[in-house]
Amino acid sequence: MIVNDLRPRGYCHGVARALSIVKKAINDETVVKPIYILGLIVHNKKIKEAFDYYHVISLEESGKTRVELAKQVIDGTVILTAHGVSPEVKTILNERNIPYIDATCKDVYHVHDHIKEHLKTHEIIYIGKKNHPEVEGALGISNEIALVSNLDEAKNYQKRSNKPIYITNQTTLSVFDVAFMVEAINDKFQDVTFDQDICAATLNRQKAVIEQSEADLLIVVGDNLSSNSNKLKYVSEVQTNTKAKLIETIDDIKIEWLKDIKIVNVTSGASTPTAVTNEVISFLKQFDYNKKETWDHVSKLTHLDILS
C-alpha cells in the first residue's frame, strides 16, 4: 500500500502559540494556580488529556457559553482559548479579579477588528457554525451581528436596516461553502462588502487536499469537534470525489477500511499533534491486510509525546 503524506499538516501558528502559552503557565511559579482553560485550548482531546496530567482544568460543559463558564471560576488563573471570547468574558474576569492569559489566535482577532471597524456603518453578517466557540466570541461583540450558518439561511436573509451589508466569517470554514453563501447574499442585495477571513492555515490545508494525488482513501487525523478537520474530510469528498475518513487517533482506524486499498493519502487538522499523525502514517506504511501481525493499531503515545 502506498502512503502519501500531504503537506502542510499539523499545528497552525495559532495553535502552536496557544499550546506554548499553556506550557509556560504550567512552569511559571508566578502564575496563580490552579490554571483553568475556558473551554478546550484547541479542539483536540489528546491535548486536553495531556494537560489534565499537569492538573490544568479545562472548563467544557455541553451547552454552556464562555460567559457562563467564566462565572464558575473563583480562584486561580484563566487561559482564554485560541478561538477567542466576547468582551463580556473579559469584563466578568476583571470584575472578579481573576487574572487571565489571552491565547486568542491573531487571525480570530483580525476578524474581530473587521467587525468593529464596520459596526457603525454597516449591517454585519457573520458566516459561521452555530454554537462554535469562535462564533460565540465574534457574535458577543454586538447583538446587532447576524449569524448565517448555511446556504438556505443566506438565500432567505432579510435586511434589517438601510445600511450596506458587510460580511465576514469564521476562520476555519470551507472556502467553497463561504463563497456560495456570499454569492447568495450578493444576488439579493446591492452594496455588499465581503472580507474573506478564512485563515491561511485552513486555506492551505484545504488546497493540499484539493490538489492531492489520486488515492483510494484520504485519512484526516483530527478531533471530531475540530471544524477545520471536518472541513478537510468534506472538501476531499465533495471537491475531489475521494472517500475520506476522520479519525482522532490510530485507535479509530477500522481494518475493513483498508481492504483492497492500494493508495492512501494522509493529512491532519491544524490542532492535531504531529506525533499522533506520525503514528498513523507509521502504522499504514507497515500495514498488510494479508498479514494479521501488522494489524495492531493501539496508540502507544504518552502525554510527553503529545506536548513535545
N, C-alpha and C positions, 0 to 999 in steps of 0.2 A: 504494500500500500504506500502510495506517495503522499507525503505530508508537507503541505506548503504553509509556511509561517508568514501571514500577512503583516505588513508594516505600513503605518505606525500602529501600535497597540499599547496597552498598558497605561500607566498613570499620565494624566494631563498635568499641566503646571499647577492648576488649582488644587487638584487632589494631592499632589506631592507637597505643596505648601501647607495644606491643612494637616496632613499627617505629621509633617515636621513640627508644626506648632504644638500638636498634642504631645509628641515625644519630648520636646523641650520642656513643656509644662510639667510632665511627669518627673523629670530630673531636676527641675528648678526648685530649690528649697524656699525661695521667696514667694512662690505661687501657693496661695492658701488652698489647703486640701479640705475635703475631697474635691476632685475635679468632676464636673458634670459636663456632658456634651448635650446640647439642646437638640435632640434627635440623634440620627446616625451621622457621624462626621462626614462620611460618604456612604453611598448605598452599596455596602458590601459586608455581608455577615461575618466573613473571615476576619476582616479588620476589626469589627466590633468585638469578636471573641478574643482577639489578641489584646485589645485594650482592656477588656474585662479582666484579663490576667494581671494587669497592673492596677486594678481597682479603680479604673476610670468608669464612671457611671453614665451610660447612655440613656437619656430620658426619651423613651419612644413608646408611646401608648396609642394604640389604634384609635383614630377618630379625634385625638386631641391636637389642638393647634400649638404652635410655638409659644403663643401668648399664654395659653393655659399651662403649658409645661414650665414656663418661666416663673409662674406664680407658685409652683411647688417648691422651688429652691429656697432654702432658709439659711444656708451657710456655704462655705467653700468658694470655688471659682467656676464660672460657666464658660465653656467654649462654644462660640457660635459656629455652625457648620458651614461648609463650602457653599451651601445652597442659598445662604443669606437669610435675613429676617426682616420683619417690618419694623418701622421706627418705634412702634409701641412696645416691642420686646425690650429694646434698649432702655426705654423710659421706665419700664417695670423694674428692671435690674438696677438701674441707677437709684430709683426711689427706695429700693430695699437694701441699698448699699452692698450689692453683690458684685464683686469685681468680675469682669468678663474679658475674654480674649477673642478677637474677631478673626475667624478663619474664612470669611466670605471670599469666594473667587472674584478676581478682578473683573472677569467677564460678566459676572452677575451684577456687580456694582456699575458696570458700563451700561447695562440695561436700566438700572435704577436711575442713573443720571439722565438717560434719554427720556424717561418718563417725567422726571421733574422738570426738565427743560421745556417740555411741551404741555405740561399740565394746565396752564392758564390759557393757552391759546388754541388748544386742540381737544377734540373728543378722542380719548385714548382707548384703543382696542389692544388687549394683550392676548396673544395666542399661546396657550399653554394647557397642560394636563390638569384637570380638576384634582384638588387635594394634594398636589405635589408640593413639597416644602419650598421649592424655588418660586413657584407660582404664588403661594401664600405670602411670601415676603414681598414680592412685587406688588400684589394687589393691596397689601397693607399700607402702601404709600398714600393711597387715597381711595375713598369709597366711590369715586367717580370713574374709576377704571372699569371697563367692560371686559369680561373674560370670554373668549371664543375658543372652544375646545375641539371642534370638528367641522367638517365641511358643511354639514347641514346648518349648524349654527351660524356659519359665515354667510351662507346663502340667505338665511332668514333674518339677518341682523337688521335692526331698525334704529335709525339715528335718534338721538335723544336731545340734540341741540342744533344750533345753526353753525357751529364751529366746523372747520375742516377736520378730517379724520387723520389721526396718527396711529400707526401700527408698529408694535414691536413684539418680541416673542421670548419664550423660554429658551435657554441656550442649548438644550440637549435634544431638541426635536429633530424629526426627519425634515431635511431641506425641501423635499418634494411635498410633504403634507402642508408645510407652511406656505409654499408657493401657490398651491391650489386654493387655500383659504384666502390668501391675499388677492388672488385673481378674482375670486367670487365677490369679494367686497369691492374691488375696483370696478367690476362690471355693474354694480348697483349705484355707486356714488362717484361724484367728482371730487376733486381736491383731496385725494388720498395720498398721504406720505408714508412710506414704509422704510424702516431700518431693519435689515436682515441681521439679527443679532445671535444667530447660531454660532457657538464658539468654534474657533479654528480646529480644536482637537476633535470635536464631533464631526465637523465637515470633512476633515482629512481621513478619519476612520471610515466614514461612510463612502468617501471617494475610493478608498482602497478596496472596499467590499464591492462597489460597482465595477471596478476595474479588475477584479480577481480573475485569475486564470480559470479555465473550465475545470469543474470539480463535480463529484457526485454528492458532496455534502460539505456544508460550512458549519463548523462548530464555533459558537460565540461563547467565550468564557466571561461570565458576568453575573451579577446578582439579579434575581427576579424583580427587585424593586428599582433597579438601575434603568432610568429612562433611555440613556444613550446605548446601553447594551441591548435593550429590547428593540431599539430602532435599527441596530445593525442586523439583527435577525430579519426584521421586517423589510429592510432595504434589499437584502440578499434575495428574499423570496419574491418580492414584488418587482424589483428593478432588474434582476438578473435571472429569475426563474431557477435559482439554485436553492435546493432544500437546505434548511438551516435548523440547528438545534441550539438552544440556550442552556448552558449548564453553569452551575455555581462553582463546582469543583470536579475533580476526576471521579469522585464517588457517584456523580449523577449520570455518567455515561452508561447507556444500555447497550450491551454487547450486540443485540439484534440490529441496532442501527448500523453496525459496521459490516454486516454480512454483505458480500458482493460489492463493497465499496473499494474502488481502485484508487481514487484520488480524494483526499480530504484537505480542505483549507481550514486554517485556524486563525481567529482573531480574538480580541478581548476588549471589554469596555474600558472607559477612561478611569474607572475606580477599581480595576481588578489588579491585585498584586501580581507582579511578574512571576514570582515563584509558583503561583497557582497555575498560570498559563503554561509555564515551562514544564510543570509536572504532567499536564495534559499532553503536551507535544511529545514528551519523552515516552509516555505510555503508547501513544499512537504509532510512533516510529518503530517500536519493538513488537507491536501487535500483529498477530497472525490468527485469523479466525479458525484455522485448522489445527492450531496448537493451543490447547486449553491452558498450558502453563504460562501463556502470555496474556491471559485474561484478567489477572489481578489488577484491580483499579481502586484500591483503597488508599486514600491520601495519607502520606507519612509526614506532612508538613507540621511544624510547630509554630508557636507564636513568634519565635525568633526568626523563622523563615519568612513569615508574613510581614514583619516590620523591618526586615533588613534593608 
